[in-house]
Amino acid sequence: MPIESNADVTFSKIRNIIFPIHDHELKRFIPMAVIMVCILFNYSILRATKDALIATAPGAGVEVIPYLKSIFVMFSAAIFVVVYTKISNIFSFDKIFYSCNLLFIIFFLIFAFILYPNLEFFHPKLFTIQEYQTVFPRFKFLFSVWGVWTYSLFYIMAEMWGNIMIPLLFWQFANQNIALPEAKRFYPMFILFGNIALVFSGYFLKLLCDPNFCPTVSADAWEGSVKGLMILVSLMAVVSIFSFKWLHSTINNISSTIVRKFETQREKPFKLGIFQSFLYIFSNRYIGLIALLIFSYSISINLVELVWKKQIALWFSGDFNGYNTFMGRYVMWTGIATIIIAFLTKGVINRYGWLKGAIATPIVLAVLGAFFFTLLLAGGLLEPLLITMALPATYLAMEVGMFQSILTRGIKYTLFDTSKEMAYIPLDDELKAKGKAVVDIMGARLGKTLGSWLVLVLFYTLAVQDIMDILPYLTCVIGVVLLGWILGVCSLHRLYVKKVNQKILNLPENESCFQDSLHGKTCMQEQEEVVIS
């Protein structure tokens, strides 16, 4: 059946490179881009601030992070998944979106204006924590979590923002209202606008934390920095709420109609209970492979960056503003690099296929991570050279780690995120909603949690309490995970091509067609061009 749409309208060469969005699509694209900008702006500020609070706090440190991720954040994520799976059968998506935003706004304002100004009242005395750590040395870092419990709670909520607002709520709404042909144009632009937000969030981090940017900020004014940052976070959350409200109330019916025009057959969603949802999701090989990709990225990047954050904490020991200023520079350059990478890699998925876009991130992380870890492991051999250059080893490791993190995340935000979200589109509504909730939240959390538990096990087994003492073991683990990630991408690619042929294009499974997809332009892409035109 022919599809009535304006998708056959071609862009000029310049328009196709800069802004490949039709005029009639702007009413959907602009508010969704605004929501993406607000969410990623907040994510960057919260991520930097939570690390600064824990890594440089007296009595805490980077080694506390694995305990927070492996126990407290994972427990919170599991509770949310259960609650979300239940309330998604009761409340509409817009009410869930508003409620989540308001919950975060209330907490971050309470932290900035009530909890942080009264830390002496809320936190136990440092000498009390140290006494317990002396008596129970194996539980040293658990007592550290308790000793700075307001920071720990902030860390948990900041992690939950990143796991709920971005992969679950935003992308779920996008996947339900954007068709596959549109996604190839919309999603890269969402990533582009989102990374423009990183540039501005990095600037504001430096502005509010660096005396060179804001003369009123001093080393003793971290409280003022926290208040200013949390006000910004709250304002951006409010903007996202109003953008979503306008989009949902005035445009949603139109966007749903467009999606139905592109899909020749759409399965009627069915309701499942909590236990049945988990069984349904994890018995599905396609969803399991998506979870493997997210898990692999999560565990590998978090182990690499845990080592990197150790170098930052050593250099900025006890300096909250210094740590956050450095992270502001890192976030700003991550945004700039991602924008550049987005333009350089524009059209990669369209031209070379889904596989090339999805497999780029593990390859880049493997190459750059190997360079970073080699530098750390061979630090003793380089020390005489660094001394002659008056270059501290910790500072060099911190800068090299920032370089590898910027490039890895730039590729991830552009190619990996786009290809991952496209993988959800051929699925039915039940898997798009509940499957995405479990996979995106629990998949990422599972990776972080297992990585954190690995660190804890190594700490106890080797009787050490410093992340650098287990560096060789972490190097081996990351290598194995990256290999599994690459193999998982290849397996998911085969299923993705078949899903598109069967579900979106309403075509029978064609083995010869699939074989062609492994070389150059995929058969799926050729068929899409015929159907769309």
Residue pairs with C-beta under 8 A, 6 or more apart in sequence:
1 264
3 261
3 262
3 531
3 532
4 261
5 258
5 261
5 262
5 532
6 22
6 24
7 181
7 182
7 532
8 532
8 533
9 22
10 16
11 20
17 343
17 346
19 189
20 185
20 189
21 29
21 185
21 186
21 189
25 182
25 186
27 250
27 251
27 254
28 177
28 178
28 247
28 251
28 254
28 255
29 186
29 189
31 243
31 244
31 246
31 247
31 251
32 170
32 173
32 174
32 186
32 190
32 243
32 247
33 189
33 190
33 193
34 239
34 240
34 243
35 170
35 240
35 243
35 244
35 247
36 170
36 190
36 193
36 194
36 197
37 193
37 194
37 196
37 197
38 197
38 236
38 237
38 239
38 240
38 243
39 165
39 166
39 170
39 194
39 236
39 240
40 166
40 194
40 195
40 197
40 198
40 201
41 197
41 198
41 200
41 201
41 232
41 236
42 161
42 165
42 201
42 233
42 236
42 237
43 161
43 162
43 165
43 166
44 197
44 198
44 201
44 202
44 205
44 331
44 335
45 201
45 204
45 205
45 229
45 232
45 233
46 108
46 158
46 161
46 162
46 233
47 158
47 162
47 327
47 331
48 205
48 324
48 327
48 328
48 330
48 331
49 154
49 158
49 226
49 229
49 324
50 151
50 154
50 155
50 158
50 159
51 65
51 309
51 323
51 327
52 320
52 323
52 324
52 327
53 148
53 151
53 154
53 155
53 320
54 60
54 61
54 62
54 64
54 65
54 68
54 148
54 151
54 152
54 155
55 61
55 62
55 65
55 309
55 312
55 313
55 323
56 313
56 316
56 317
56 318
56 319
56 320
56 323
57 148
57 151
58 126
58 318
59 126
59 129
59 130
59 144
59 147
59 148
60 144
60 145
60 147
60 148
60 151
61 144
61 313
62 306
62 309
62 310
62 313
62 467
63 141
63 459
63 465
63 466
63 467
64 141
64 144
64 145
64 152
65 155
65 306
65 309
65 452
66 141
66 306
66 451
66 452
66 453
66 455
66 456
67 141
67 142
67 144
67 145
67 452
67 456
68 145
68 152
68 155
68 156
68 452
69 159
69 302
69 448
69 449
69 451
69 452
70 448
70 449
70 452
70 453
70 456
72 145
72 152
72 156
73 155
73 156
73 159
73 160
73 445
73 448
73 449
74 445
74 446
74 448
74 449
76 156
76 159
76 160
77 160
77 163
77 441
77 442
77 445
78 442
78 445
80 160
80 164
80 441
81 437
81 438
81 441
81 442
82 274
84 96
84 168
84 437
85 274
85 277
85 434
85 437
85 438
86 274
87 96
88 96
88 433
88 434
88 437
89 271
91 99
93 172
93 173
94 244
94 245
94 248
96 169
97 169
97 173
97 241
97 244
98 241
98 244
98 245
100 164
100 165
100 169
101 165
101 237
101 238
101 240
101 241
102 241
104 157
104 161
104 165
104 233
104 237
105 233
105 234
105 237
105 238
107 157
108 154
108 157
108 230
108 233
108 234
109 230
109 231
109 234
111 150
111 153
111 154
111 157
111 226
111 230
112 226
112 227
112 229
112 230
112 231
113 227
113 230
115 122
115 150
116 150
116 223
116 226
116 227
117 223
119 150
122 149
122 150
123 147
123 148
123 149
123 150
124 146
124 147
126 147
128 147
129 143
129 144
129 146
129 147
132 139
132 143
133 139
133 140
133 143
133 144
136 143
138 460
140 465
141 465
145 152
146 152
163 440
163 441
163 444
163 445
164 441
167 436
167 440
167 441
167 444
168 436
168 437
168 440
168 441
171 421
171 424
171 436
171 440
172 432
172 433
172 436
172 437
173 244
174 183
174 186
174 187
174 190
174 421
175 421
175 424
175 425
175 432
175 436
176 256
176 259
176 429
176 432
176 433
177 252
177 255
177 256
177 259
178 186
178 187
178 255
178 259
178 425
179 258
179 259
179 261
179 262
179 263
179 425
180 262
180 422
180 425
180 426
180 500
180 504
180 528
181 262
181 528
181 532
182 258
182 262
183 421
183 422
183 425
184 349
184 350
184 422
187 417
187 418
187 421
187 422
188 342
188 346
188 414
188 418
191 338
191 342
191 413
191 414
191 417
191 418
192 339
192 342
194 413
195 334
195 335
195 338
195 339
195 342
195 413
196 335
196 339
197 335
198 331
198 332
198 334
198 335
198 338
199 332
199 335
199 336
199 339
200 335
201 328
201 331
201 332
201 335
202 328
202 329
202 330
202 331
202 332
202 333
202 334
202 335
203 328
203 332
204 229
204 232
204 328
205 229
205 324
205 325
205 327
205 328
205 331
205 332
206 213
206 325
206 328
206 329
206 332
207 213
207 214
207 328
208 214
208 217
208 224
208 225
208 228
208 229
209 217
209 222
209 225
209 320
209 321
209 324
209 325
209 328
210 217
210 321
210 325
210 328
211 217
211 218
211 219
211 321
213 325
216 224
217 224
217 225
217 321
218 321
219 319
219 321
219 322
221 321
222 320
222 321
225 320
225 321
225 324
260 266
262 504
263 504
264 504
264 505
264 506
265 503
265 506
266 428
266 429
267 428
267 429
269 428
269 429
269 430
269 433
270 430
271 430
272 280
272 430
272 434
277 434
277 438
278 438
280 430
280 431
280 434
280 435
281 287
281 431
281 434
281 435
281 438
281 439
282 288
282 291
282 438
284 431
284 435
285 495
286 427
286 492
286 495
286 496
286 499
287 427
287 431
287 435
287 439
289 488
289 491
289 492
289 495
290 420
290 423
290 424
290 439
290 443
290 492
291 439
291 442
291 443
291 446
292 484
292 485
292 488
292 492
293 358
293 416
293 420
293 485
293 488
293 489
293 492
294 420
294 439
294 440
294 443
294 444
294 447
295 443
295 444
295 446
295 447
295 450
296 362
296 447
296 481
296 482
296 484
296 485
296 488
297 361
297 362
297 412
297 416
297 444
297 447
297 485
298 443
298 444
298 445
298 446
298 447
298 448
298 451
299 447
299 448
299 450
299 451
299 481
300 362
300 365
300 369
300 447
300 478
300 481
300 482
300 485
301 365
301 408
301 409
301 412
302 447
302 448
302 451
302 452
303 451
303 454
303 455
303 474
303 477
303 478
304 365
304 369
304 372
304 373
304 401
304 404
304 405
304 408
304 478
305 401
305 405
306 451
306 455
306 467
307 372
307 373
307 376
307 401
307 467
307 468
307 471
307 474
308 372
308 397
308 398
308 401
308 402
308 404
308 405
310 467
310 468
311 394
311 397
311 398
311 401
312 323
312 326
312 327
312 398
312 401
313 323
314 394
315 392
315 394
315 395
315 398
316 322
316 323
316 326
326 398
330 402
330 405
330 406
333 402
333 406
334 405
334 406
334 409
334 410
337 406
337 407
337 410
338 409
338 410
338 413
338 414
340 410
341 407
341 410
341 411
341 414
342 413
342 414
345 357
345 360
345 411
345 414
345 415
348 356
348 357
348 360
348 415
349 356
349 357
349 415
349 418
349 419
349 422
350 525
351 521
352 520
352 521
353 517
353 520
353 521
353 522
353 525
354 419
354 422
354 423
354 493
354 496
354 497
354 522
354 524
355 489
355 490
355 493
355 518
357 415
357 416
357 418
357 419
358 415
358 416
358 419
358 420
358 489
358 492
358 493
359 486
359 489
359 490
360 411
360 415
360 416
361 408
361 411
361 412
361 415
361 416
362 482
362 485
362 486
362 489
363 486
364 407
364 408
364 411
365 408
365 482
366 479
366 482
368 403
368 404
368 407
368 408
369 404
369 408
369 478
369 482
371 400
371 404
372 397
372 400
372 401
372 404
373 471
373 475
373 478
375 382
375 396
375 397
375 400
376 397
376 468
376 471
377 471
377 472
377 475
379 393
379 397
382 393
383 393
386 392
386 393
386 396
422 496
423 492
423 496
424 431
424 432
424 435
424 436
425 432
425 504
426 496
426 499
426 500
426 502
426 503
426 504
427 435
427 499
427 503
428 503
454 474
454 477
455 467
455 470
455 474
458 464
458 470
458 473
458 474
459 465
459 470
462 469
462 470
464 470
493 517
494 514
497 513
497 514
497 517
497 522
497 523
497 524
498 509
498 514
500 524
500 528
501 507
501 508
501 509
501 510
501 513
501 514
501 523
501 524
501 527
502 508
502 509
505 524
505 527
505 528
505 531
507 527
510 523
513 523
513 524
513 527
514 523
516 522
516 523
517 523
517 524
